[in-house]
Amino acid sequence: MATKKVTVTIPEELLEEIRSEVAERGMSAYVTEALRLKRDRDRLRELVDWLEEEHGPVTEDERAAALEELADLDAEHERRRTGQGRPGEAA
């Protein structure tokens, strides 16, 4: 993939926080990943807007159900990451 050098201006405090976290990956890799995540989030927000335009806004019940499902997925991911079994399984 071709790359291009650019100049950006960011607050000093933020830069110092980031520098302390990116040592091994490097600033360019960190910024590239952050920009990709931001672009993906913007595209997802655009999709949500289109869907709400077509189907109406998400209800509080739907939002609560989605958040519960995400919490369940996060818990499953954590169990797998730490090597723990599923709830109710014998160790």
C-alpha positions in Angstrom: 0.0 0.0 0.0 1.3 3.4 -0.9 1.7 5.9 1.9 2.0 9.7 2.0 3.5 11.8 4.7 1.2 14.5 6.2 1.4 17.0 9.0 -1.2 17.3 11.7 -1.6 19.4 14.7 -2.8 17.9 18.0 -2.9 19.2 21.6 0.4 18.6 23.4 -1.2 16.7 26.3 -2.8 14.2 23.9 0.4 13.8 22.1 2.3 12.9 25.3 -0.4 10.4 26.3 -0.2 8.7 23.0 3.6 8.7 22.8 3.7 6.8 26.2 1.4 4.1 24.7 2.7 3.6 21.2 6.4 2.9 21.7 6.6 -0.4 19.9 4.0 0.2 17.3 5.1 3.7 16.4 3.1 6.8 16.0 2.3 6.3 12.3 0.8 2.9 12.9 -1.2 4.2 15.9 -2.6 7.2 14.0 -3.4 5.0 11.0 -5.4 2.6 13.2 -7.2 5.4 14.9 -8.2 7.0 11.6 -9.5 3.7 10.3 -11.5 3.2 13.4 -12.9 6.7 13.2 -13.8 6.2 9.5 -15.5 2.9 10.2 -17.5 4.5 13.1 -18.6 7.4 10.8 -19.7 4.9 8.2 -21.6 2.9 10.8 -23.3 6.1 12.0 -24.3 6.9 8.4 -25.8 3.5 8.1 -27.8 3.9 11.3 -29.1 7.2 10.1 -30.2 5.7 6.8 -31.9 2.8 8.6 -33.7 5.1 11.1 -34.8 7.2 8.2 -36.3 4.1 6.6 -37.6 2.3 9.6 -37.9 4.9 12.3 -35.8 5.5 15.4 -34.5 2.7 17.6 -36.8 2.3 20.7 -35.5 2.2 24.2 -36.4 -1.5 24.4 -34.5 -2.2 21.2 -31.5 -0.2 22.5 -31.6 -2.1 25.9 -31.8 -5.5 24.1 -28.8 -4.6 21.9 -26.7 -3.4 24.8 -27.6 -6.6 26.7 -26.5 -8.7 23.7 -23.3 -6.7 23.4 -22.6 -7.3 27.1 -23.1 -11.1 26.6 -20.7 -11.0 23.6 -18.1 -9.1 25.6 -18.4 -11.6 28.5 -18.0 -14.6 26.1 -15.0 -12.9 24.5 -13.5 -12.4 27.9 -14.1 -16.0 28.9 -12.5 -17.3 25.7 -9.6 -14.8 26.1 -8.9 -15.9 29.6 -9.4 -19.6 28.9 -12.4 -20.0 31.2 -15.2 -22.3 30.4 -18.8 -21.2 29.6 -21.0 -20.5 32.6 -22.4 -23.8 34.1 -19.6 -26.0 32.5 -17.5 -28.2 34.8 -13.9 -27.0 35.1 
